Amino acid sequence: MDDLAILISKFLVGWLIFQVCCVLLFLRCLNSRTNNLPDELLPKTAVLLCLRGADPFLGDCLRSLLKQNYPRYDLKVIVDSQQDPAWQVVRGIIDELDAANVQVSHLRTVRQSCSLKCSSLIQAVSDLDDSYKVVALVDADTVVHTNWLRELVSPLNYPQVGATTGNRWYLPTGRYWGSLVRYIWNVSAIVQMYLYGIPWGGTLAIKTEVLRQTGLLERWGQAFGEDTVMRSVLAKYNLEVKFVPSLIMLNREECDLPSLRYWLQRQLLSSRLYHPWWWLVVADAVCTILLPSFLIVVWFTAFLSGQGETATFAFSWYVIYILALVMLMLFLELGVQPIIRSHGQQVTKLSAPLIWRMIVSMPLTHWVYGWAMLAALRMQTVTWRGVTYEVNSTGNIQLMEYRPYQSVNQIGDR
């Protein structure tokens, strides 16, 4: 039992060193800066916002999108149907701001072979004329800062850059444990997405010519999500997905544990279907979850069999590992805070009670993540925004039945 505890501890230390290196690479990236283009060089851009249901921060999202420091852009809003609750919210904000650079339309064609969001994106891009050189995507829960679009589009000036992206950053505070668990999971996910070059659809821009040349619209027509699939498509044309650190966007929405678990399943399903290195994601989950879990098993077994020293050794290393992960998370939080503060957002105050909750939530995050991973591996149907999709054995998506959005409390909303 002693030898087993020592062996697991050595593997755990090696895995921790690897994670430290990944975090350092990401922190180094946060210090990089991209020069913004002057007004005369910024291309005409269409900002696409697809809506099904009225998200809590939809009004703030729309106001921020209509106040961009960008010379030529139009906001194209595609609402699932005119009966959708988001329709009245959008019309109200347009009247409030007397906005002239926004067009609202409803989804005309519901495709059965992809998600409703992909159907909306295909419609919006197909309706654009040739004057639009860039297409930017944004989610309804993303409240952007004034220079958001300028910072998103400027790196596309480089020929090797086919798309640019940011990422989300959640608050570790709130009423629900689910919000804290989601925060901890996302801290790891944001590093992974940077290293793998995976874009985030909540803040994403792509050249219009790249959209058409790479056949990405056709891929969207068979896809569940629009972002994860882009990495492999662009790589075939030697085009880069550029991560822009200044576009790490704060998300203030909360969630409870049950809705978080289903949300995680959906995120992992998208990775399973389209991530070019999906099995590396699985391997990461195995190392992150199973190695420390093995130490707990050794501790419990040794404790029951009266091997006090072995039990103490195993439990001590488990605690050290959890504390080390929390420290890495705090370093990342401190690295991201200047970016959040530059957007005019209030950053999280890292108090002792909050750090204690983080320590307690770290094992909980591992267990919730592990459960969601197992569920995603065998997931054959997924409910999202009140509609159900079937995942075929080939990875294709089939919309089971379309119906207009009715309630903000439907399963899979968050």
ZIKA-V468058 format. One record per backbone hydrogen bond with DSSP energy under -1.0 kcal/mol. CO is the residue of the C=O (numbers start at 1). NH is the residue of the N-H. If there is no record, write none. Layout:
co nh
CO NH
CO NH
This chain:
co nh
1 5
2 6
3 7
4 8
5 9
6 10
7 11
8 12
9 13
10 14
11 15
12 16
13 17
14 18
15 19
16 20
17 21
18 22
19 23
20 24
21 25
22 26
23 27
24 28
25 29
26 30
29 32
38 41
39 42
44 133
44 134
45 74
46 136
47 76
48 138
49 78
51 80
55 58
57 61
58 62
59 63
60 64
61 65
62 66
64 67
68 70
72 45
74 47
75 103
76 49
77 105
78 51
79 107
81 84
84 87
85 89
86 90
87 91
88 92
89 93
90 94
91 95
92 96
93 97
94 98
94 99
101 75
103 77
105 79
112 399
115 119
116 120
117 121
118 122
119 123
120 124
121 125
122 126
123 127
125 128
129 132
133 208
134 46
135 206
136 48
137 204
139 142
145 148
146 69
147 151
148 152
149 153
150 154
153 156
154 157
155 158
158 161
160 240
162 207
163 242
164 205
165 244
167 249
169 251
177 181
178 182
179 183
180 184
181 185
182 186
183 187
184 188
185 189
186 190
188 192
189 193
190 194
191 195
192 196
193 198
200 203
202 139
203 166
204 137
205 164
206 135
207 211
208 212
209 213
210 214
211 216
215 219
216 220
217 221
219 222
220 223
223 115
227 230
229 233
230 234
231 235
232 236
234 237
234 239
235 238
240 162
240 163
242 165
244 247
245 248
247 167
249 169
256 260
257 261
258 262
259 263
260 264
261 265
262 266
263 267
264 268
265 269
266 270
267 271
268 272
269 273
270 274
271 275
275 278
277 281
278 282
279 283
280 284
281 285
282 286
283 287
284 288
285 289
286 290
289 293
290 294
291 295
292 296
293 297
294 298
295 299
296 300
297 301
298 302
299 303
300 304
301 305
302 307
306 308
307 311
308 312
309 313
310 314
311 315
312 316
313 317
314 318
315 319
316 320
317 321
318 322
319 323
320 324
321 325
322 326
323 327
324 328
325 329
326 330
327 331
328 332
329 333
330 334
331 335
332 336
333 337
336 340
337 341
338 342
340 345
341 344
349 351
351 355
352 356
353 357
354 358
355 359
356 360
357 361
358 362
361 365
362 366
363 367
364 368
365 369
366 370
367 371
368 372
369 373
370 374
371 375
372 376
373 377
380 391
382 389
384 387
387 384
388 400
389 382
390 398
392 395
396 392
398 390
410 413
